């Protein structure tokens, strides 16, 4: 799955879009799908161009 990851402090230019493994579900835990909305044009531009 794709994820926007932040490895260091900064602005939207510090977002890194990368492929990550789907997390394993541990006993007694749940896996929740999160849907989110970008509120910054800079963040959206970063995600779309990569």
PyMOL commands that set and color helices and strands:
alter all, ss='L'
color gray80, all
select helices_A, chain A and resi 12-14+41-49
alter helices_A, ss='H'
color red, helices_A
select strands_A, chain A and resi 2-6+15-19
alter strands_A, ss='S'
color yellow, strands_A
deselect
rebuild
show_as cartoon
